[in-house]
C-alpha cells in the first residue's frame, strides 16, 4: 500500500466529488503569486483563475505580482511558504522548468519544493518586429545581423525566460550575434518593442495579437513546430530553415510542498471550474492558447519532462545566454 502524506489511502478514496466541493479552505484570504509584471499572459490568466477560485473555494483570492529574476523570485517565495492554503502560485514554464536547466544555484527544486495542482494552458509564440522595421522576412533580419554583428537586439521577459531562450536559440542556429535586452516581464518588454527601441522578439500570441491587428507589429514566423491556427499562412521557423525551435510557454497552479491532498484535490477541482468559465474561455481564445488538463502527478511528470527537454537543448547547443 502506498502511503499518502496527511491523508490515508482509504480516506482519499472516500473523497468523492461532492465531498471535495464541501472541503473547507483553511484560510479566508489567499495570495496567488505571479512572477511577472501586470499585463502579461501569466498575469491575465492569474486574474481569471483568482476570480473562479474565489467562487469555487469560498475564499478571497488576490493576485500578487512579484516580478524579477524571470519569475524565480515569486516561485521561491511559494516554495518556502507554509502549506496551509494561504499562498498559491500561478507558475510558468520559465521559473518552473527552464530555470532548472539554466541555473545551478536555483534556490528551490521545481519538483521537490512545489506541489503541482493543475496545468491551465499552453501558449504558442511567434517572431515579430515593429511595423516600422525595415525587415519583412526572417531571412532579411538574419542577413542584417550577419552583416552587422550586434546591430539586432531582442527583448524578453527576463534572463532565462522562454522568450530569451527562443531568441538565443534562433541566433545560435542562424550563426549570428544578437543583443539581449531583458525586462521584468512580457508587458514592459513589449512596450519597448512597440516603440522600436529593440529590433525583435519571440513572444506569446496574447502579447502580440492586438498590436499585429493594429498594424503595430509585423509577424515573421511562428515560433512553434506547428503553424498557429490564427495565422495559418505564417510559416514556422523550422519551415524557414532554422531547425527545431519550439517556442511555447505554459502556466499552471502550484502550492507549497506538503499541501494536504484534500486541499490539492479541491484546488484542482477549482481549476477545472475556471477552465469551464466564460471568463477563462475568453482569455484563452484571445491568446490562441490551448486549455490543459494535466492535474496532480500527471502535471508533475510533465514538468519533469520539460526540465529534461530544456536541459538537453541548453546543454547541447552551446547557446550564449
N, C-alpha and C positions, 0 to 999 in steps of 0.2 A: 504494500500500500504506500502510495506517495503522500508524504505529509505536506500540508499546506499551512503556511505561516498565519497565525491568528485565527484560523478557521479550519475545523476538521473537515475531512472529505465528505462525511455523511451530512454535515451541516451545509456544506457548499452545494451538494446535490439537492438539498431541500429548498434552495433559494430559487423558487420559480419566478417567472416574470412579474406576476402580481406582487410577490413578496419584495422583489427588488424595487418596484415602484414605490413601496412604502418605507424603504430604508431611510432613516432619518440622518441627514447630513449633520455631522457633529459641530460644524461651525456655521454661524449665521452670515458671516462676511468672508468671502473667498477672493483672493487675488489671483488673477490669471496673467502671468508674466509673459511678455513678448520681448524678444531680444533685439528688436529693430525699431526704428523711429516710426511715429504715426504716419499713416498714409500709404504704406506699402502693403503688399499682398498679405503678409503674415498678420499685420495689424487689422486689416479689413476682415479677414477670416476670424480672428480672435474676437472681434466685437460681435459678429454673428453667433459664434459659439457661446460667448458670455450671455447674450440675450436669451438663448434657448436653455442654457444651464440654469439661469435664474428661474425660469419657468419650471423646468423638469425637476430640479433638486430642491426648489423652495427656499433658495438662499440668495443673497445679494452677491453676484459675481461681477467684479470690477476689473477691467483691463488695466494693467500697469506696464508701461513701456520702459524697459531698461536697455537702451541701445548701447552698442560698443563691443569691440573685440569680436565682430562677426557673429553676434548672438551668444557668445560663450559666457558673458557676464550674467545674463538672466538665467541661463541654463545652470550655471554653478550655484546661483542662489537657491534654485529649486532642488538641486542635487543635495544640498546641505540643510534643507528645511525639514522641520518635523513632519512626520507622516500623519498629520491629524486632520487633513482635509482643508486646511486654511490656505494652502498655496498649490496652484497648478501651473503648468507651463504649456503654452502653445509652441511646441517645438518645431524645428525647421531642419531640413537636410544639412544645412551648413554646420550649425553647432552640434547637431546630434549624429552626424556621420562624417562629413568632410573633415571637420576639425580633428577627429581621431586619426586621420591619415596624414595630417599636416603637422600637428604639434606634439612633440614628445613630452612636453611639460603641461599638458592639459590638466587643469585642477580637478577634473572629475572623469569618471569612466562612463561613457554614454550608455553602456549596457548594464553595468553593476549598480550605478548610482542613481538610476531613474526607473520608475515604474511605467512602462508603456501602457497607455489606456486605449487610444483609438487613433488610427490614421484618418485624416479628414479628406485630403485631396492631393492630387498630383498635378503639377502646374508646368506647362511647356514654356520654353524660352525661345526668343529669336534675336538675330543680329539686326541692329538698327543704327542709323546715323541721323543727324539733324537734317531737316528738309533743306537747309542752306548748304549742306555738304556738297562738294564737287563730285563725290564718289557715288555712282549709280549702280555699281555692282561690287560684289566681294572681291572680284579679280582686280578692279581698279583700286580698291582700298589697300589690298595686299601689295600691289605694284608700287603704290606711294610709300608704303612702309619699307619696301625693299630698296627703293631709290634713295630715301632719306631716313636712315635708321633713327628711331626715337621721335620722329615727327608725328606719328599716330599715337594718340592717347585713348585710354578707355576708362570708364567709370565702373565702380562696383559698390556693393553694399558693405564692403569691408574686406580686409585681408583674409583670404581663405574662404570667402563666400562662393556660392555656386557661380555667380557672375564672374568673379575673379578667375576661378579655375577654368571656366569655359573660354574666356578671352585669352588666358595664358596658354591654354591647350591649342587654340587656333593659331596663335603666334608661333608656337613651337612646331606645329605640323606644317605651317607655311614657311618656316625658316626665316622669320623676320623678328625684328626688335620693336616692341611697343611699350609705351609708358603707362603704368598702372596708377590710377588716381582713386584711392579708396575713400569711402564715406561711411557715415554711421547708420546706413540703411538705404533701401532702394529709392525712397522718395527724394532725399537730397541729391542722390546720385543722378536721378532722372532730371531734377531741376537744372543742374549744370549741363547735362547733355542737351536739353531743350534750348539752353542759352548758348549752345555751341562752344562751351568752354573746354569740352573734351570731344574727341572725334567719333566715338562709337561706344556701344556696349552690347552685351548679350543679356537681356532681361526678360522677365515673365510677361505673358500676354496681358495680365491685369494692369501692368505698369505702362505698356506701350500701345495698347489697342486704341485708347482715346486719342493720344497725340497722333497716331497714324491716321485715324479717321478725320482728324482736324488738319491733316497735311502739315503737321509739325515735325514728324519723324518719317523716315523712309526705311522700310524693311528691305534687307538684302538677302536674308536666308533664314530658314527655320533651323533652330539650334538643336532640334531633336532628331532622332534617327528616322522618324516618320514625319511626313508633312502634317501641318497643323490644319485642322478642318476649316478653321475660319479663313485661311488664306491658302486654298488648295493649289494655286498656281505657283506658290513660293517654294522653290526647291530647297532641299536641305544642304547643310554644309558638306555632308557626306556625298551627296549627288554632285556637288560642285567640285569635288576632288580633294577635300581636306580631312578625310579619314572618319573614323567612328567617333564623332563628337555627339554626346547625348546630353544636352543642357536642359535639365528639368529640375524642379525642386518639389519638395513635398512638405506638408505640415501635418501635425497631429498633436493630440493631447497627452501629456506626461504628468506624472506625480512624483513626489519624493520617494526614495526607496522604502519598502516596508509598508506601503499603504495597505490597510486591511482589505482582503479580497472582496468583502461585501461592498465596500466603497468603490473599489475598482470596477466592479460589475455595474453599480449604479451610475458611475461616471461614463462607462461605455454605452449604457442604455441612453443616457442623456445625449451622447454624441450621435447615436442613431436618430434620436428625435431632432437634433439640429440639422442633420443631413436631409431629413424629410420636410423641414420647414421651408416656407416660401422665401424667407429672407436668405437662407443659405443657398437655395437653388438660384436665386438671382445673382448672388455673389460669384458662384462657380460658373454660371453661364457667361457672366460678363468677362471672366478671365479665361474662358475656354478651358477650364480646369475639369479634371476627371474625378468624380467622387470616389473615395477609397473605403473599403470595407474591412481592412485588417484590424483586428482587435486583440488585446492581450498578448499571449505568447506568439501568435502569428505576426503581430506587429513587431515584437522584439526580434523574431527571426529575420524579418525583412530589414530592420535596422542593421543587424549583424552582417547581412549580405551586402548592404550598401557600404558599410565601413570597409569590407574586404574589397569591394569594387573600386573604391576610391584609393585604397592603399595600392592596389595593382596599377592603376592609372598613374598616380603621382609618383610611385616608386620606380616605375619602369621608363617613364617618358622624359625624365630629367627636366621637367617644367621649371622655369625660373619664377619663383614666387616672391 
